[in-house]
Amino acid sequence: METIIQKITQDSLALAKSILLQGGAVAFPTETVYGLGADARSDEAVENIYRIKGRPQDNPLIVHVHCGYDLNSLVYDDKPYAAVLREKFLPGPLTLVYRSRGIVSKKVSCGLDTLAIRVPSHPGAQEFLRYVDLPVAAPSANISKHVSPVSAEHVYSDLNGRISLILDGGACSGGIESTVCDVTGDYPVILRQGLVSREMIESAVGKCGVYVPKAGEQVRSPGMKYKHYAPKCETRLFDDPKAALKEFDSLQAQGRRVYVLCESKYAKMFAAEYVLDLGASPEEMAARLYSLLRQGEKVADVIVAIRPKESDGVMAGVLNRLSKACAGE
């Protein structure tokens, strides 16, 4: 199969819709990462996503729709606070998990009676979703467990020969995936941290919980697997910058190609040519994380990462992704 990258035009959108209606998959941009989209109504199309990615069959998908799509055709929306969250944060990097009406394929939610829905703010994503005008199931457009893609080129490097079309909408601005929030209970509960923080949700609706998965439990949201977002090279994560420097020096002495991934305030501890600088603000670190992990895997045998100290707000999502990228199986 030949994989082509095309800018978003009426011709490429027509091609994308044709592919989806035939049960195929198309990569498209969002403000967070690139998604691998297929018709959420079709069992065969959804199964195809899992095959293309090599994704575990118990890892649910998110359905993407445009701003004007009738949510009530897909889910039961009976929580007043959910309407407040939509008004405050959508379109944007927030996924809401509702009780499903069972309209889409059961394989999207891995047999659960809930459905995760997202309304991305990226103009190209909205143009694509309006044009196809159907619920699009879409995980990140990469091989399962690898670093999520934030450019069309990243998608191509993972999925060349596996899909026929990548819609190129430029580099993603957000950098990490959406926050996933369960809105089926008395108050919202975050299943996956992201760019919309717990603090932001609490400021909008009051109480907000954070779900802690139990061992052996079926996951309720993407991104809850232990190892995820990982580069192809070895990774080692440190809380103490001095310990990271000692490890860096030791690995270099062994002749290893080692790079350090850290926030800007630690960068001067290392030779500049070996630094993958995350930046200084939470927003910078979120935007740069995946690009730097992909950059690092091309040049390094080992990435030594220093865990940022800040953990509130957007940084909760950044730390979640960094920890999973550096985790064992």
N, C-alpha and C positions, 0 to 999 in steps of 0.2 A: 504494500500500500504506500502510495506517495503522500507525504504530508506537506501541505502548503501553508504559508503564512500570508494572510491578506489583511489589509486595512479594512475598517468597517465602512462599507459602502452598500448601496442598495443591491448590487450584484452579489457581494459576499454574504449579505444577510439572506438573500433568496437561496443561495447555495446552502447556507447553514440550516435554514428551515427545511429544505428538501432532505438533508442528511438526517435531521431529527425525526421527520415524519416517516423515514424509512428504517427507523430503529437504531440509527448511528449516534455517534457522540461528537461534539464540537467543543473546542476550548475557547473560552471567552474571558475578558478582563472584568475584574471588580475592583473596588477601591482597596480591598485587602490583599487578596491573592488571585491568581487565575483559576477559574473553575473549569471542570470537565463536565459539560452538560448533556443531558439526554432527556427524552420525553418521560416524565415521572409517571405517566398513566400506563406505561407499557412494561410488563414484566421482563420481556426480552431486552428492551433498551436499558433497563436498570441493571440487569444481569451483565450486560455488555460493559457497563462502567466498572463493575467489580473485576471483570476479566482483564480489561485494559490496564487497570492500576495494579492488579495483583492484590486487591484489597480484601481483608478478612470479611467473611459474609455476615459477621455479627456486629459490624461497625456501621451505624445508621448514616443516611445521607440527609442533606438539607435541600429543600425545594425553594427555588428562586422564582420570583414573580415580579412583574413591573408594578409601578405605583398605582395604576388604575385597576389592578386585578381584584376580582371579588373574592376576598379571603373566605367569606362565609360559604362559598361553594366547595371549599376544601376542608374547613375545620369548624368546630364549635367554639365560638368566641363569646364567653359569658362572664368574663372578669373585667369590671370597670377599670382596674389599674392597667390592664393590657392596652386599652385604648389610650390611656395617658402615655404609656411607653411608646406606642406607635406615633403619637402626635409629637412627642419630644425628640425621638431618635431616628425615625424612619422618614425617607430612605436613609440608610446608613448601616454601619457595621454591627448590627444587633439582630440576632436570630431568635425568634420566639417559638416556643414549643407549646402547641395546643392539643386538645383532643381531636383526633382525626375523624372525618366523616367517611373514610374508607374509599374515597374517590380515586386516589392515586394507588399505584402498585404497593402491596403490602411489603414488598422487598425493600422499598425506600426506608422504612422504619424497622426493618428486620423483625416484622411480626408484632411490634408494639402497637398500642392503640393510640399513640400520639404522632404528631407530625411537626417537624421543624420547618419554619418558613422564614425566608429572608428577602428583603427588598433592598438590593444594593443601590448605592448612590452614584456609582461610576456612570457617566453619561453613555459610554459605549455599552455597558451592561443593560441599561434601561432601553437603549435603542434596539438591542438584540432581543430583549425579553418582550418588548412591545410588538416587534415585528413577528416573532413566532407565536405570541399570545397563547402560550400554554405553560403549565407548571413544569419547570426544568429542574430535575434532580441534578445536583452538582457538588461533588467533593472537589478538593484541590486537584489541579491538572498535572499530577506528577506520579511517579511510581510510588506505591505505598511505602510509608516510613521514611522516604527521602525528604529533603528540605522542600518546603512548598515553593512554587514558582511565583515570582513577582514580575516577570517579563515574558513576552512571547518566546524569546530565545531560550529561557529556562524550560518552558513547556516543550519546545522542540528537542532539547537535549535529552529529555526523559521519554517523550512519546513519539518521536520520529518513527514512522512505519507502523504505528499502532492506531492513529487517527488520521483522517484526511484533511481536516481544516482547523487552523488556529486563527481566531479573530484577534488582530493586533490592536490593542488600545493603549499602547505605551506602558511605561513602568507604573506599578501599583504604588499609591501614595501611603497607604496605611501600613502595610508590611506584615502584619500578623492577622490571623483569621478573626472572624466576628466573635463577639461574645454570644454564647448560647444561654438563653434564660427560659426556664420552665414557667409557664403562666397558667398552669392547670390547678394550682392550689390557692390557698387563702392569701398568699403573698408570693412575689417572684423569687425564684431560686436559680442562681447561676450554676449551670452545668459545666461551662467552659469559660474561662476568663478571656477577655479580649480588649478591644479598643474602647468599648463602653464599660466603664468600671462599676464596681459595686457602689462606690460613693456617688457616682453620677445617677445610678438607678435609685438609690435611697433618697437623693435630693429631689427626685421627681415624684416618687410614690410612697416614700417612707421605708418600711421594713423590707430588707432584701437578704435572703440567705445565700449561702454557698454550699453546694452539694459536695459531699465527700464520698466517693465510690467505695463500696465494700468489696472485699476479695471474692472473686468468683461470680460477681453479679453481672448481669447483662448490661452493657453500656447503653446509656440513654442519649448520648450525644457524640458526634465526631470529636476526635482529639483526646478521648479519655483513656486510650491505650497507653501502656507504660512507656514504650519507646516510640518516638514519632519525630518528624521534622529533622532527621539525622543526616549529616553529611557522610560521604563515602569514606572519609578518612577517620582515624581514631580521634576521640575527643576526651579531654580530661577537665573536669570542672572544679574550681577552687573557690573557697570563701575568702581565704587569706591571700592578698596580693604578694606578700613576701614568699609564701609557700609556692605560689605560681611561678615567681621569678626563679626560685631554686630549681623547680622542675624544668622550666624552660632552659636554664643553663646546663642542667644535667643531660637533657635530651640533645642539645646542641653538641655537647662534648662527645656524645655517642655517635655523632654524624647524622642524626635524624633531621629531617626537614620539619622544623617546628615553628608555628606561628601562634601569636597570642591574640585572643579576642577579648576586648575589654572596653569599658567606658573611657572617655577621654582623659579623665583625671589620673588614670594609671598608665597611660600610653608612654609617658616619658621615662618609665622604668625600663623600657625595652628599646632595642635598636629600631628606628622608625620603619625600616624596610620589612620588619617581621610583625608589624602591628596591623590588626584588623580593628579599626577604631569605630566603636558603636555610636559615638557621639556623647553629648552631655545631658540632653533632656530625654524623658521617657518617650516622647513622640519620635525623636531621632532614633533612639535605640530600637523601637518597634519597626520603623521604616527600613532600617539598615540590616537587621538581624539576618534575614534569610539570604539577602544578596551577599553578605559577608561570609556566611557559612558555605554558600556555593562557590564563592571566590576562593575561600580557604581550601576547600577539598581539591582544587585544581593544582595547588602549589605545595601543600603540606602533607606530611605523613601523620602529623599529630597537630591538633588545635588545642592549645591550653587556654581555657576560658576562665575568666574571673567573674564571679557572680556579682552583679551590681548590689549595692547596699540597700537602696530604696526599694520598697516592696508594696507601696500603696498605689491606688489608682491604676493607670495603664500599665505600670511596672509589674503588677500581678500577672498580667497576660504575658509580658516579655519573659519574666522569670519562669513561668509555666512552660513556654516553648523552649527556652534555653535548657532547663532541667531535663525535659524529655529528649531533646536533641543529644544530650550528653549521657543519657541513661543507658544502662544495660538492658538486655531483654527481660 
